Amino acid sequence: MRAGPVVAVDLLDLADQAKRILGCNYGSSVPLDDLIGRPRPLRETAEAFDDPSSDTGVRTILTP
């Protein structure tokens, strides 16, 4: 069996901060452009949290 990449993970930080490790063997079948809504300036961070529920994309890119 061939081993893949190895990473070091701080398990205390992972559990304490309720973080998750996600991965995919073969990439995503959904084009990235379909997931990204629209870029917003950093000052609109609060509004960006509403974007997924308002059908403007699953992810919002915040720009400086």
C-alpha positions in Angstrom: 0.0 0.0 0.0 1.4 3.4 -1.0 1.2 6.1 1.7 0.1 9.6 0.8 1.2 12.9 2.2 1.7 13.1 5.9 0.8 16.2 8.0 1.2 17.1 11.7 -2.0 18.0 13.5 -2.3 19.5 16.9 -5.1 17.2 18.3 -5.8 19.4 21.3 -6.4 22.4 19.0 -8.5 20.3 16.7 -10.8 19.1 19.4 -10.8 22.3 21.5 -11.7 24.6 18.6 -14.1 22.0 17.0 -12.1 22.0 13.8 -12.6 19.4 11.1 -10.3 17.8 8.6 -11.9 17.4 5.2 -10.5 15.9 2.1 -11.3 14.5 -1.3 -9.3 11.9 -3.2 -10.1 13.1 -6.7 -11.1 16.8 -6.4 -14.6 18.2 -6.6 -17.1 17.5 -9.2 -18.6 20.9 -8.7 -16.9 23.8 -10.5 -15.4 26.3 -8.1 -17.1 29.2 -9.9 -20.5 27.7 -8.9 -19.6 27.7 -5.2 -18.3 31.3 -5.0 -20.9 34.0 -4.8 -19.3 37.4 -5.2 -16.3 39.1 -3.7 -17.0 41.6 -1.0 -14.8 44.2 0.7 -13.7 43.3 4.2 -15.9 45.9 5.7 -18.9 43.9 4.5 -18.0 40.8 6.5 -21.3 40.8 8.4 -23.3 40.8 5.2 -21.1 38.0 3.8 -22.5 35.6 6.5 -26.0 36.1 5.0 -24.8 35.2 1.4 -25.2 31.4 1.6 -28.9 31.7 2.7 -29.7 34.4 0.2 -28.7 32.2 -2.9 -25.7 34.3 -3.8 -23.3 31.4 -3.6 -22.0 29.0 -1.0 -18.8 31.0 -0.3 -18.0 34.6 -0.4 -14.5 36.0 -1.0 -13.5 38.9 1.3 -11.0 41.3 -0.2 -9.0 44.0 1.7 
